[in-house]
Amino acid sequence: MTLLLPLQTAAGTIRTSITTTRTITEEGIIDLDCRIRNSGDATAHKLSATLMMGGIVRKFDPLGDNPPGGEIRLEKRLEPPGLNPGLYTAVIRVDFEEQAGKRHHAYHLFQVPYRVKEIPAPNLPVKIEATPPCFNRKAFRGKESHIALTLENDAQMEIGLQTRLHLPQGFTSPVEDLTFRLDPGESKTARIPLHLGPDGKDSSPYHLIVWANHNGAHHSWDLAGQVRVEDRPVYFRVYLASSVLVLLGLFAALQLRSRKASITSRLSVKV
């Protein structure tokens, strides 16, 4: 699988592509061969990489610079003892700098089918839904939004779930990793807060990875979505609404004043 990230910089363009092949031996050893290529015309500086697969996190730092037409190769052997069989969603994150020193990152997702024939229960009775975030730059709180995550446990026993959020360039979250415990029949809804930076763009893809190690098996879901960024003019609408309310208030005050004046006039005539 490949991820291509074109990045315009002051000195040119960085085009980062990441490919990964994996081999699983009969002994359960996972061999990964990852290649990070730069097909642009500017150098990607100070590369580092992180591999995340369920609870496994491996860092590769530093990797040096990746010049135009260059390639950095990572070979990693994973020998995790007691790794549950299942279909794992793995993520490789590559961080680098442009010439001016600004940091950037790129994600690469791929699946690792680890001893799937040995899974005791291929399906986990859990319902998971995520509502993508939407930002409005012109709103009063336009830099804040959230992902709504809904979890429902239809099993007859407690289930533990973990999440890891992978955001595109220009978006951040203070809670990228969460843990949930669901009792039988229980449902929960969580709001994962997001912040919009100055370089956040509309229709930017994100990935919310959810996984569980349950009953001797590993289960994972990639809740992929798009971050929406809109420019809806709310100030003018608020101004119009406020103007209408002010006019209605003035009209009501004038009507009340007119009625009081009329009543006073009638009383004066009677006297």
Long-range contacts (C-beta under 8 A, 24 or more apart in sequence): 1-108, 1-109, 1-110, 2-108, 3-106, 3-107, 3-108, 3-109, 5-104, 5-106, 6-40, 7-40, 7-98, 7-104, 9-42, 9-98, 9-99, 9-100, 9-102, 10-98, 10-99, 10-100, 11-42, 11-98, 11-99, 11-100, 12-40, 12-41, 12-42, 12-68, 13-40, 13-41, 13-42, 14-38, 14-40, 14-42, 14-43, 14-44, 14-96, 14-98, 14-104, 15-39, 15-40, 16-40, 16-44, 16-66, 16-94, 16-96, 16-106, 18-92, 18-94, 18-106, 18-108, 19-108, 20-90, 20-92, 20-108, 20-110, 22-90, 22-110, 22-112, 24-112, 24-113, 24-114, 24-115, 28-79, 28-83, 28-114, 28-115, 29-77, 29-78, 29-79, 30-77, 30-78, 30-79, 30-80, 30-112, 30-114, 31-75, 31-76, 31-77, 31-78, 32-74, 32-75, 32-76, 32-77, 32-78, 33-73, 33-74, 33-75, 34-73, 34-74, 34-75, 34-76, 34-92, 34-108, 35-71, 35-72, 35-73, 35-74, 36-63, 36-66, 36-71, 36-72, 36-73, 36-74, 36-94, 37-66, 37-70, 37-71, 38-66, 38-67, 38-68, 38-69, 38-70, 38-71, 39-68, 39-69, 40-68, 41-68, 42-68, 42-98, 42-99, 43-67, 43-68, 43-70, 43-99, 44-96, 44-97, 44-98, 45-96, 45-97, 45-98, 45-99, 46-96, 46-97, 47-72, 47-94, 47-95, 47-96, 48-94, 48-95, 48-96, 49-74, 49-92, 49-93, 49-94, 49-95, 50-92, 50-93, 50-95, 51-76, 51-90, 51-91, 51-92, 52-90, 52-91, 52-92, 52-93, 52-164, 52-209, 53-78, 53-88, 53-89, 53-90, 53-91, 53-112, 54-88, 54-211, 54-213, 54-218, 54-220, 55-162, 55-213, 56-80, 66-96, 83-114, 83-218, 84-114, 84-213, 84-216, 84-217, 84-218, 85-114, 85-115, 85-116, 85-117, 85-118, 85-119, 85-216, 85-217, 85-218, 86-114, 86-115, 86-116, 86-119, 86-217, 86-218, 86-219, 86-220, 87-111, 87-112, 87-113, 87-114, 87-116, 87-218, 87-219, 87-220, 88-112, 88-113, 88-114, 88-211, 88-218, 88-220, 89-209, 89-211, 89-220, 89-221, 89-222, 91-164, 91-166, 91-207, 91-209, 93-166, 104-169, 105-169, 107-166, 107-207, 109-166, 109-207, 109-222, 114-218, 119-217, 120-215, 120-216, 120-217, 121-215, 121-217, 122-217, 124-155, 124-159, 124-212, 124-214, 124-217, 124-219, 125-153, 125-154, 125-155, 126-151, 126-152, 126-153, 126-154, 126-155, 126-159, 126-161, 126-182, 126-212, 126-219, 127-151, 127-152, 127-154, 127-187, 128-152, 128-161, 128-210, 128-221, 128-223, 129-223, 130-208, 130-223, 130-225, 132-206, 132-225, 132-226, 132-227, 132-228, 133-194, 133-227, 133-228, 134-227, 134-228, 134-229, 134-230, 135-194, 135-196, 135-200, 135-227, 135-228, 135-229, 135-230, 136-229, 136-230, 136-231, 136-232, 136-234, 137-196, 137-229, 137-230, 137-231, 138-231, 138-232, 138-233, 138-234, 138-235, 139-232, 139-234, 140-234, 142-196, 143-195, 143-196, 144-193, 144-194, 144-195, 144-196, 145-193, 145-194, 145-196, 146-191, 146-192, 146-193, 146-194, 147-191, 147-192, 147-194, 147-206, 147-208, 147-225, 148-189, 148-190, 148-191, 148-192, 149-189, 149-190, 149-191, 149-192, 149-208, 149-223, 150-187, 150-188, 150-189, 151-180, 151-182, 151-187, 151-188, 151-189, 151-190, 152-182, 152-186, 152-187, 152-188, 153-182, 153-183, 153-184, 153-185, 153-186, 153-187, 154-185, 155-184, 156-184, 157-184, 158-182, 158-183, 158-184, 159-212, 159-214, 160-212, 160-213, 160-214, 161-210, 161-211, 161-212, 162-210, 162-211, 162-212, 163-192, 163-208, 163-209, 163-210, 163-211, 164-208, 164-209, 165-192, 165-206, 165-207, 165-208, 165-209, 166-206, 166-207, 166-208, 166-209, 167-194, 167-206, 167-227, 168-200, 168-201, 168-204, 168-205, 168-206, 168-227, 169-199, 169-200, 169-201, 169-204, 170-196, 170-197, 170-198, 170-199, 170-200, 170-201, 170-204, 171-195, 171-196, 171-197, 171-200, 171-204, 171-206, 171-227, 172-197, 194-227, 196-229, 200-227, 200-229, 201-229, 202-227, 202-228, 202-229, 202-230, 203-227, 203-228, 203-229, 204-229
